[in-house]
Amino acid sequence: MSTADETTDDAETDEDLTDDEKEEKQHAEFVRMADQSLDRFRDTHSEAQQQFIVDAFVETGAIPTGEAFGIEEVEATVVMVAFEQHLDRNVLRQHGLTMATYMEHVDDADLPALRRAAAQGRWEVFHEHAQAIAAARKDGTAYSS
């Protein structure tokens, strides 16, 4: 349980942080919450249930939520935001891309394969794809949707 002094110290600490440090702190909190949600998902769903939900995500781009799926909407949102932040911070930026510039060059037909790679944690797929997009943008051969 936090005391009023701890809350004040946290607020003062946040005020002393740079924008980058605040962004890093927020990202770390999303990652923590996403990891917690994913751990709960693994602990409370059978392998068959997990596969069904992953397959639905791959097909639709949305994590099924609700009582029938045992996933709260807020949990799905946190997991999606953490994924997007990871992709942006740890993949796309390295190749001079943002999520928006990356998505300009992603064919809708490729989305299921990219979602499957995301669900499997296969970040090398995104690195290779982003690298190819960045190279094509640089030499002028990139297309956009």
Secondary structure by P-SEA (a helix, b strand, c coil): cccaaaaaaaaaaaaaccaaaaaaaaaaaaaaaaaaaaaaaaacccaaaaaaaaaaaaacccccccccccccaaaaaaaaaaaaaaaaccccccccccaaaaaacccccaaaaaaaaaaaccaaaaaaaaaaaaaaaaacccccc
